[in-house]
Amino acid sequence: MALDIIGIVAVVVAATLPPILYLIWVRDLEVCQREPYRIVARAFIYGATYTVAFAIIIETIVVLIFFSGDSPFASLLWFFQDLSPEWRLVFLVTVIAPIVEETLKATGIFLVRDYLGEVENGIIYGVAIGLGFAATENVLYLTDALLVGVEVFIATAIARALSSTLLHASATGVVGYGYARYLRSKHEGIDVHWFYYLLVAIMMHAAFNFFAVIGVIAGADANFVGLLISFLLATSAFMFLRAKVKELDTVDICPPTPPSYR
């Protein structure tokens, strides 16, 4: 069953409005030399297009390699015991998805390196890329939800706005923070490497997904607890990054703001 025009509009609005509002909320925290919206928007669009497209392609290929009956690697890997559908889901969301998605989202940070003169800028652009990714992912999930029913659509939209959207923003924001620190460290002689922050982002994503699907392996009674932990992880990480932007911005010296940054 296809969606009508009203359904398509509802999906697009519910999928993209929370990420856009979150992005404005973070970007506008800066007082000194706020990042230009046109560059922030480019980062958002990069996350919403290239990273999602490549993530779908790569994850599909990896799943075929790991689980296809025609794959010699799958036969070698699971020769002792094939994974049940439940554990395949856990493996997909806690191993494959975090590694692929966080690595791809991190590539967007390299593209805005010229705008990372301040460490907090790395957080802002990382959040923008993550929110772009989340917006497109929301479209995919909310389309399926609306086809099931309006109640499911509303519940899914609220849940994703308060959890996975913030997780994607926070994870890539951590990478952006790490990469901006790395660029600064090269001038200050401090030993900092951005790759460790990518590992943190991957672990954040893996932990979030694990608790989100824990009910699949632990039973329905664990659903609520798992979802609550995922929500707390995503929201606390996001609020921490917002506080970090504000903290870092207060130590900057504010020159006159050029028109292009307003």
C-alpha positions, 0 to 999 in steps of 0.5 A, a space after each residue: 500500500 502506497 502513501 497518499 500526499 498527506 501521508 508523505 507530508 506527515 512522514 517528511 515533517 515528522 522525520 525532519 522537523 525534530 532534527 532541524 530544531 535540534 540543529 538550531 538549538 545546538 548551532 545557536 549556542 555559540 556566541 562567538 563567530 556562530 557557524 554559517 547556516 549555509 555550511 551547517 546545512 551542507 553538513 546536514 545534507 551530507 549526512 542525509 544523503 551520501 552517508 545513508 546511501 553508502 550505509 545501505 549499500 555497505 550494510 547490505 553487502 556485509 549482511 550477505 557476506 556474514 549470513 548468506 548461505 552462498 557465502 563461504 565466509 558465512 559457512 566458515 564463521 558459523 560452522 559450529 552453529 548458525 545464529 538464530 534470527 534474534 541473534 542475527 538482529 543483535 549482531 547486525 545492530 550492535 556490530 555491523 550498523 555502528 561500525 559502518 554508520 559511524 565510520 561513514 558519518 565521520 567522513 563528513 567531518 573531514 569535509 568541513 575541516 576548514 571550519 574547525 578553527 574552534 573545538 566546539 565547531 567540531 561538535 556543531 558540524 558533527 551534530 549536523 551530520 548525525 542529524 542529517 543521517 537521522 532525518 533520512 533514517 526517520 523517513 524510512 522507519 516512519 514510512 513503514 510505521 504509517 503503513 501499519 497505522 496512525 497510532 504506530 506512526 505517532 509512537 514511532 515518531 515520538 520515540 525516534 525524536 527522543 532517542 535515535 535522532 539524538 544518538 546519531 547527533 551525539 555519536 557524530 558530535 563526539 567524533 567532530 569534537 575529537 577531530 577538532 581537538 586533533 587539529 588543535 593539538 597539532 599546533 599545541 604539541 598535545 598528543 590527541 588522535 581523533 580515531 579514539 573518539 570514533 571508537 567511542 562513537 561506535 561503542 555509544 551506538 552499539 550500546 544504544 542499539 543493544 538496549 533498544 533490542 534487548 527485548 528480542 533476546 531477554 523477553 518482553 519484560 526487558 523492553 521497557 528497561 532497555 528502551 529507557 536506558 537507550 533514551 537516557 544514553 542518547 539524551 544525556 550524551 546530547 545534553 553533555 555536548 550542548 554543555 560542552 559547546 557552551 563551555 568551549 565558546 565562553 573561553 573564545 575571544 569574540 572578534 566582530 562577527 562578519 556578516 556571513 556568519 550571522 
